[in-house]
Structures are given as C-alpha cells and as structure tokens.
C-alpha cells in the first residue's frame, strides 16, 4: 500500500504542477501515507505506533 500511495501522489503532483519539485513531491508522498495511520500493519502505522494503539472514539 505505501508504495502505491507514494507513486500515485508523486505522479499526481508532478502532473498537476508540470514540473518535479523535490520539496512538494516529498510532502505529497508523506501526506499520502496519512490515510493508513490508523492501521498498525501499514508502514506509517508501524512508525507512529502509539497513535495506532489509541482506542477508537465513539
């Protein structure tokens, strides 16, 4: 999942801007990982382990 999210984010940003900016592309790749933050099996979920173990809010 992390690889496909990163690839889609990088391709989308470079297509939308028409150029490849390392800072913007890097931020897009980091931002593309955030939807999987609540899953402990994802790469970002393993990095941010305390956040993934919080009980769900009702």
Residue pairs with C-beta under 8 A, 6 or more apart in sequence:
1 36
1 42
1 43
2 33
2 36
2 42
2 43
2 44
5 32
5 33
5 35
5 36
6 29
6 32
6 33
8 32
9 25
9 28
9 29
9 31
9 32
10 25
10 28
10 29
12 28
13 21
13 24
13 25
13 28
14 20
14 25
17 24
33 42
33 43
33 44
34 44
36 42
36 43
36 44
36 45
37 44
37 45
37 48
37 51
37 52
38 45
38 51
38 52
39 45
39 52
40 46
40 49
40 52
40 53
45 51
45 52
46 52
